[in-house]
């Protein structure tokens, strides 16, 4: 549906169908454009434009205002959790616009993505696990766009663990955000197919690294970002695509991207399968001989953890607990807050357990589905933090 509005009504998420002018000094303003940034609105006002035709069907609905929350003790994890959710809510329209513009054959404008990468890097620096916890909760409709942001965060986290400097961390973050941009050229019926692809469809899908590298080349993105887009599906044993590179023929950044891309993909829920828990993902990825650079994979496991902070675990005692701190002696024995009884199917008084303590008799028997989040009273769980 096409609607004429005054410029004062223009908001982020609206899709401009037509500008009622023929003069435009600023080339960043054009017809057929999604508004993703307040600066774009200011540019339109500066051009003296009074009215605009918008396409309601192509517009992106602004995130709904969250319901009032109970006061939660401001632990580093929960304090950053809200900020991480805001970053994802604000970043999604930007990534959506980038994919849509690429799908329509328009050149990539990478300027707006730099701020998003910096926001993600800032969140990782403040509290590494919060943004990655939010990233795991993506739904099917958001998958393509939030996957790109998740891989960006994972790449930055892994880069920090490996000792990359700030410039290199920013570059690998950019590479993660842009690694799948070539999928914008894949027909939507293939990209969103809720089932296994045919051989012909998979052949089309396998072209996205080459197409993405071409798009980034035209945008002068830099050799390192081109390489990540082109080679993130290569495997360490040479069985990957598109060029069958082997071992250290694959660049460091692309070997990192291979790990981060697969981890986020297999831990995400898709229409045709339920995502693995982080523990299941780590176990399976470690068993795939020849797929990854083992040194990088083990660094990634140490970065994310077998049971990441914010994830839920089942205990041998028949209770569910929230992981609140990585284990000091073992990744398999984190500090947890117990809050739920599987036998009684109800909340229990929160109890703090350090599973790595030699006096602790409880242990983790498996990861719990995060759907149980809806039953959590965060005030009760985190009461121990302020006691």
N, C-alpha and C positions, 0 to 999 in steps of 0.2 A: 504494500500500500504506500503510495507516494503522498506526502503531506507538505504543505508550505508553512514554514514557521519563521518567526522573527529571530534575528541573530541572538537576542537576549535569551531565547529559549534553548539555544544550542548547548548540548551537554556531552560529556564523554560517553562513548558507546553508540552515538548516533552515526548513521551511515549517510554521507552526503550523496544525493542522487544528482543534483544539478545546482550550480551556483548561478544566480541571476545576473551575471556580469560577463563581459567579454575581455575586460582588462584584468591582469593578475601580474603583479611585479614579483611576488614570491613564488618560485617554482614548487615549493613544498605544499602549496595549496592547489587543489584541483577537484574536478568532478570525480565521482565514484571513489570516495575516500572515507575510511572509517576514522572517526575522531577518537584517538586514544590518549591524548595528552591535552591538558589545559592550555599549553603553549600554542597549540594549533588553533584553538578558539580565539586566542588573543591575536594571532596572525590574521585571521579572517576579519576580526573587528578593525584591525589596522588598515585593511584594504578598503574600508568604507562600505562593506557589504551589509545590506539591511535585512534581506530576506533570503532564505535558503530552502530548496526542496530536499527533503530527506526521505529515505526508503525505510519504512518501519520494519519490513520483513528482513532486511539485512542488518538492522541495528542490533547491537548487543545490549541486553538488559543489564543495567548497573547492579552490582551486588546488593542484595537486600540488607537493610540495616539489621544487625544482629539483635536478638532479643536481649534484654538486660540480664546480666550474669550476676551470680552471687559473688561476693567479695572473695577472692582467692589469694592466699598468701603469695607474695611476689617472689617465688623462687626463680632462679635464672631460667629454668626450662619453661615454666608457665608464663613468665613475663615475656619471653621471646616468642612463645607459641602464638599469641595474638598478633604480634608484629609480623611473624612469618605468614600467617593467614592473610593479612593485609597485603603483603608483597605479592602473594599469588593472585589475590582478587584483582589487584591493580595491574599486574603483569599480563594476565590472560588476554585482555583486549589488545594489548600491544603485539603479542605473539600471534594472535588470531589475525590481526591486520597484516602482519608480515607475510603469513601464509596466503591470505586472500589476495594480496597484491602480487605475490609471486605466481599464484594460480592464474591471475588475469594477464600475466606477461609483463607486469610492471617491474622496474628495477628495484632491488632491495635498498632501503634506506637504513643503514646500520646505526645511525646516530642515536635513535631512540632506544635501541637495545643496550647501549653502553650503560645508561643509568640503571636499567633493570639488573644487569650483571653486578653493578656496584652495590645495589640494594641487597641482592642475594649474598654477595660476599660479606657485606656488613653483618647480616644475620648469622652466617656461618661463624664469623669471628666472635660475635657476642655469645652464642650458645649453639655449637655445631649440630646438635641433634634435633632442635625444635623444627627447623625448616624441613628437614628430611622426614620427620614424623608427619607433617602436614602433607608432604608430597605423596606419601603412601595412600592417602585417602581420596585420591582422584577418582572420578566416575568415568563411564564410557564416553559421554559427550565431551568431556574435557580432556580426554586422554592425550591426543596429539599435541596439544598446546602445553599442558601441565607436564607431560613427559619431557619436553624440551627444557622447561625450567628446572625440573628435578635433576636431569642429567647435568645441567649447569651447576647446581649445588653440589652434586656428588663429585664432579670434576674438581671444583674448588677445594672441597674437603680432602680429596685424595692428594691434590697438589700440595696442600699444607703439610700433610703427613710426610710427603716425599721431600720437603724442604725447598720447593720452588719459591722464587722471590715473588713479590706482589705483582709485578708486571706479568710474569709467567702465569700466576694464578688467574689474573684477569683474562689472559688469552685463552687458557684452557676453559674458563667459564664461558667465554664467548663461543668457543668451539662447541661446547656442550649445548648451548642455546640454539646454535645454528646447524647442528650436525644432521638433522633430518629435514632441512628446508627443501630438499629435492623431492620429498613426498608430496609437495604441493602440485607436482606435475603428474602424480598418480591419479587415475580416475577415482572419484569418490566411491563408486560401487565396489572397487577393489580395496581401497584403503579402509573402508568401514564394513567390509564383508564379515558377518558374524559366523565365521567358520573357516575351515581349511581352504587355502587358495589352490586352484588348479595349477598345473605345470605352466600353462600359458600365462595365468595371472601372476604367478611367482616370477616369471621372466620379466614381466613389466615392472614388478615391485623392485627387482634387483637392479633396475636402472637408476633408482633414486640417488645413490651416491654420486654417480657421474653427473646427473642433472644438477644436483646441489652444488657440486664443485664448479660447474659452469656458471651458475647463478652468482656464486661468491667471487668468481674471477671477474665477472662483469661489474661487480660492486667494489672491486679493489679491496677485498677483505683481508688479503695477506696470505702468504704461502702456508702458514701454520693452520689457519682456519680452513683453507681449501683441502689440506691434507686430512684433517679430521673428518670433514664431510665425505671425502672420497674413500677413506680407508678404515672407517670405524667398524666395518663388517669383515675385515681381514682376520684370519686366525693364526695363532703362533706357529701351527704346524703346516701352514701354507694352503689349507683347504678352504679358505674364505674367499670373498669376492670384493671388488671386481677384478683384481689383478693377481690374486693368489700369492701375495707377498708372504714371506716367511721370516720368523724370528725377528732379529733387529733390523731387517729390511723395512719393517713396519716402524714408523716413527714412534717416539715415546708418547707423544700426545695422542696418537691414534690407538696405541695399545691401552692407554688409560681410558679412552672413550669406549673401546670395546667392552671393558669390564663394567663401566658405569651404565652404558646403554642397556646391556643385558640384565643387570641387576634390577634396574627400575622397571624394565619390561616384564620380568617374571614375577615381581612382587606386586604388580598392578592387576586389578580385576578386569577381565575382558568379557565380552558377551559369550564367548565360547569356552572360557575356563576361569576358574577362581585363582587369584594370585597366590603365590607361595608366601609363607611367612619369611621374614628375614633369615631365620635359622635354616629353614628348608632351602632357601635360595643359596646361602653360603655352602651348605652341605653338597648340593647338587653341582654348583659351579666348580667347587674344588675337585669333584669327581670327573669332570670333563677333560680328559687328558688331551693336551695339544690345542685346546681352544684359546687359552689365555697365557700371557706371560706370568708364570707362577710367582715371580718376585713381586710384581705389581698386584696380583690377586691377593697375596698374603698381606701386603700393605693395606689393601682395601678392606680386608676382613678386620684388621686392627683399627682401621679408621671408623668403620660403621659399627662393628661389634656383632657378635652372634645374636645377642639380644639387645638391640639398641634402646637407649633411654626413651621412654614413652611407649614402649611396646608392652603387651600383656603376656604373661606366662602362666602355665599351669604348674602347680607344685605337687610333690608326692603326697602331701597331706590332704589333697582334695580341695585346695584353695586356689584362687587366682590372685596374682600380684602384678603391680605396675613396676617396671624397671625404672629406677631413679638414678642409678649411678653404675658405670661400668665396673666390673670386678678388678680389683687391684692385682690379684695373683692369677686369675684365670678369666677369660672371656665367657666361660660357661657358668661362672658363679658371681653374678652382679649383686648389687644391693637392691632390695625390692621393698615395696610397701604392700603388704597383704590387705585385701579389702573385700573379698567375695568368697562365699562358700559354694562350691559346685554341688555339694550334697543337699544343702538347704535352699539353694538358688536364691540367696539374698545377701545383702551387705553384712559384713561383720566388722567389729571394731578394728580400725587400722592398726597394723603392727609392722614395725620395721624389722627386716631381716637382712643380715649380711651373709649371703650364702657361701662366701669364701671363708667365713669364720670357722675355725676348727671345732667350735662348740655347737655350731648349727647342725641340726639333724634333718632339716628339710632340703629338698633339691628340686631342680626344674625337670619336669617330665615332658614338656613340649610347649610350643607357642600357642597362645589363645587368639581366636579371631577378634579383630579389633571392633567388631559390631557390638561387643559388650560395653564399649565406651558410653553408650546411651544410658547405661545403668549406674554410671560412676558419679558419686557425690565428691567432687574434687576437694571441697573444704575438709571433708572427713579424712580423705587419703593423705592430704598434705598437712594435717594438723600436727603431725610429728615434727615438721620442719620448724614450727614456731613454739613448740612446747617448752 
